[in-house]
Amino acid sequence: MKRLLLAALLVAPALASADEGMWTFNNFPKDRVEKAYGFKVTDAWLDNVQRSSVRLAQGCSASFVSERGLVMTNHHCAHSCIEQLSTKEKDFVKAGFLAKADADEVKCPELEVNQLIEITSVTARMKKATEGKSGRDFFVAQRGEQAAIEKECQTAETLRCEVVSLYRGGIYDLYKYQRYQDVRLVFAPEFAIAFFGGDPDNFMFPRYDLDVAFVRVYEGAKPAKLKNWLRWSAAGAKEGELTFVSGNPGGTNRKLTVAQLEYQRDTALPERLVAMAEMRGKLTEYAHRGEEQARHSNATLFYVENGLKALTGRLEALQDKPFFESKVKAEADFKAALARDPANAARYLPAFDEVAKAVTAQKKLRRQIEFKERLYAGELMGVARTLVRGATERQKPNPERLREYSDAALPQLTQGLFSPAPVYPEFEIFQLTHLFTKMREKLGADDPFVKKVLGKKSPAELAEELVKGTKLADVATRKKIWDGGAAALDEAAKADPMLAFARSIDEDGRAVRKVYEDSIQPVLVKNQELIAQAHFAVEGTSTYPDATFTPRLSYGSVQGYEENGKQVAPITTMGGAYERATGREPFALPKSWLDAKGKLDLKTPFNMATSNDIIGGNSGSPVVNAKGEVVGLVFDGNIQSLGGDYGFDPAVNRTVAVHSSALVEALAKIYGAQRVVDELKPGKK
Amino acid sequence: MKRLLLAALLVAPALASADEGMWTFNNFPKDRVEKAYGFKVTDAWLDNVQRSSVRLAQGCSASFVSERGLVMTNHHCAHSCIEQLSTKEKDFVKAGFLAKADADEVKCPELEVNQLIEITSVTARMKKATEGKSGRDFFVAQRGEQAAIEKECQTAETLRCEVVSLYRGGIYDLYKYQRYQDVRLVFAPEFAIAFFGGDPDNFMFPRYDLDVAFVRVYEGAKPAKLKNWLRWSAAGAKEGELTFVSGNPGGTNRKLTVAQLEYQRDTALPERLVAMAEMRGKLTEYAHRGEEQARHSNATLFYVENGLKALTGRLEALQDKPFFESKVKAEADFKAALARDPANAARYLPAFDEVAKAVTAQKKLRRQIEFKERLYAGELMGVARTLVRGATERQKPNPERLREYSDAALPQLTQGLFSPAPVYPEFEIFQLTHLFTKMREKLGADDPFVKKVLGKKSPAELAEELVKGTKLADVATRKKIWDGGAAALDEAAKADPMLAFARSIDEDGRAVRKVYEDSIQPVLVKNQELIAQAHFAVEGTSTYPDATFTPRLSYGSVQGYEENGKQVAPITTMGGAYERATGREPFALPKSWLDAKGKLDLKTPFNMATSNDIIGGNSGSPVVNAKGEVVGLVFDGNIQSLGGDYGFDPAVNRTVAVHSSALVEALAKIYGAQRVVDELKPGKK
């Protein structure tokens, strides 16, 4: 989803400054906030905000905003649900959605809400398991211990347990989440206003977006009865007011080594950008095939365009010479400091070279992994590959399985596998054709694997043959094969070309993954841990760990910034949207807005910028004030925030949120959703 | 055209080694060749090869290969001609073309052949004109003197005169060319074999392409009678044999400063790659609109894919750390050497900082230039903008005009302007929509220029309105407006939205160009000249100047190389093409080849690799042996040659050519083109 760009490698940051930091709830810098803003954060305050904040398993944040399980998140976080519920005849993405009563709320095929209910330290257990080990042994031991801990914890299907590495192995915590899998759509506005300004305005400010969706968690076919939820602020936030953002930042890379940053700057990011740009071009033109094609490819285009812009921002941050030089200098200084103590030097310094060597190996393996292990696109090929691999993996003891097939991971895996979301054969063929074409381009037409995959066929022919021949669009068929294990797979693969294909390349994927897991990943993990421990030894928990898509709290205030020599005001108004509208996509306001204009208070604050430190994954996070009330809904960062992956610049890095006042004004006066307003502001009928 | 990537900034290289160098004919290193290969190059030999080698003004090389004006070049160099002569009903790109007699030869709408007939030194004049000047004055003086010299030289429409800066201002030479504008298509094979392997095989070796086209130059409606042409080799080249490549390398950047290389690595190349990748995706999908759309967009896709691969190779060269560090070290060493002499230090050292400052300014102005001055795409918008600007520029004295409107430049400009090549409205709309979308994306929706251009319209609406409303597809209309000057333009713009639009943005383009020409270009030119002169002072003409799309000669031999630990043999056979064919594009052999298989000698050498130093622009160059006979036709470089923009690696940098034997074998036995064979090998009926 939007701006969820989970980074593979996470290490610990240096001392935080200004409003910087995505802090864990159990190590929140209350003193700093008090010093900067004169407000005393209490444990009770923290506890309620934490328990009221949730995560969408697919990669977003959200919050409980009523006693009856109402969940507020972004439209773009619920976009795939809204699209999956749509049909040719009823396009909720275009028209919006409002359930007039509980009975009208419709289940999202794939959404899952996770509420953190318990944190337990497992540092000692994890460290003991890998003691004295290296290479493949280290990797297997760590994976095994993690799977074991998670399995012990996960005593019910409704739980989700994850061992989280904080401060890059400085701390290992076991996070236990309550899973809500019955999540139903309550309200979504039209895409045109949720994403007003479209890609041109994405990551920009000033902004005029109603990027909101409300869903509801159900238990036993009834709205869940909650103990913790966030109350609604009567007035919303004003310029300069203290704001907290509670969410699940996906990943930051603020302490990568220079070798790793160079790899990102010179290889990983440019290659991904070029690949995504080509896909963007194809998707844009694919939408010309027809209205239906435009509809079913829309969410993918959105995902690609958003990622493209986000990665561009990250690349630009790394290409900024002074910034990169500061990273080089910081590492040199840190190494020099370590070198002064012979014990430190011996223990920690070699880790930098080891990481650099692993990065070189990673660079070489990159395309092999991309086109052998990750050779899937669209829905069906992923399903086929999961069915094939699942049949083998589930025969193994839990700790020996590939990570995504461990017992703790299976509930989410099967949720995706058995999703009733519609499949579009034309779009599947389009995506697989592209994938096979790229495979041939990047590995070369004479590569033995490429020859094995394509034979004499063209990419388009192969894609068509697989998609047209498979029965995997049918969820019952998938279920039957999954439940039937290896025997059922054998049988099904005889008649299903997609399954047969997935089978034929499974070993190729495993082989290249094994190289990575034997000789690269353990080196990276182990040596990054060493480097992080060197930092941790000095800094301890006086700073925050890199983001890990787990609950974090940041603080800041409603604040403008300077851009191209001009001051950007931090709050826009609903009236501004009308001024900006051109009547043409993506600057066309929906009819509901045009019709309601006369009823609205046009001075109502619409979007706002705050100085909170966030990153991809924070989409859908509530902005709360000192009273712990909702004053906004995070949906973006400004363009300057995109370098946030590598560092925080308090002068210009801004969170972008929908103001709470606009949410209520629009619900009540544009959408006739008084039912939702009453739930948010129960006293205010 | 393919691999013609004319670089904007050219500076002098260091001492050449091995087979390195694209040498001027009047400074060819005969002694080196003799030392390395035991062959004595004579002046007579050089003279004939030079006069037999020609340039295609659109960006390729070629050679005279018969007394009757027969010209050999690449299929991809004549591709746009072949496409322009095609119709829905007769697709010569797909089916190939063979004129059975002179009368069947068809005029190419835009091809122009240039034969260098005279070189005169104008160094003294050029230096004198700019003496003591800087900034805008320097620029205007230089441009003015250049225009004056060229105009004096250009005494007839059939001449083309160009002042060429060699060794970056070390030498200025006036090149006088004979222009052949009546160029007719004689033979082209099917695209499928000209570009067998398509984009996947582009820049690869081993290779199996018949990338050839024959055209003929006419004078007075008759085949031109030539004095110089290349004879055909009876046997063709063998492994290890000495080879020369005579052609017009477009541009190299082997002596850019580190600041300029960083700009290429971190800004210019990545941005262009992402832009081209998106266009590639769009074009690939555009071809799905229908067969006709696929046909008319095919050449553009080819151009984009080729550029994408070429620029990727260049970027990878710069991202190679040891290579880049060698550049950094070379500059540091050179500066240290200069610093040892106070006079040199004072004269030359500040130039490096000046260049760096200009690069910073250039970086800032980049998008402004791209989307204001270069706001055109497809055919019609370029025509409109040229008409608008031409009306104003032609009223000025020659030396004061923008460079492309100087008297010497006008013949080529009008050739393009009045080209009868067909225009495809749908494709025009497609390209302009993309351009306006990118403009809004890159400058921002709130940019005043963007608002002025789009108003309330969407990019697609504006594009459609302009294309559907314009009459500029009609060449007679263009001619009338051009010939009628400002008054005719005034009148036409009233009824033509494309002209009116081009007019409305002309000043915006001029303004940003003026900033560049006043404050960036002169600083770059002047200080690069200083740096180059520092090199030139030390090295003189003992080395070769960077490529300038002017005639050059390189030497080398038929040679394999090592890749991924394996030896790549330098010569493939025609039989290999049959082994490699899959029957599916781009690995499908045309029917003519399948039918003729039994008649062919399958051991005939097909393509070959040589160690000659070439670059984009060399496409279509003849490969000649020690006797000065044609042994091959350059059509590509291997992937390792793409770093050749910045340096030459003799171990792996290879020219890729069609072997002369395959050309004759295919003409005679596959295409029944005995007429052409007889002309190439007059004694061998």
Interface residues (C-beta under 8 A of the other chain):
Chain A: G197 D199 P200 D201 M204 E262 D266 T267 P270 L273 V274 A275 A277 E278 M279 R280 G281 K282 L283 T284 E285 Y286 H288 R289 T312 L315 Q319 K321 R440 E441 G444 A445 L454 G455 K456 K457 S458 E461 T582 G583 R584 E585 F587
Chain B: G197 D199 P200 D201 M204 E262 D266 T267 P270 L273 V274 A275 A277 E278 M279 R280 G281 K282 L283 T284 E285 Y286 H288 R289 L308 T312 L315 Q319 K321 R440 E441 G444 A445 L454 G455 K456 K457 S458 E461 T582 G583 R584 E585 F587
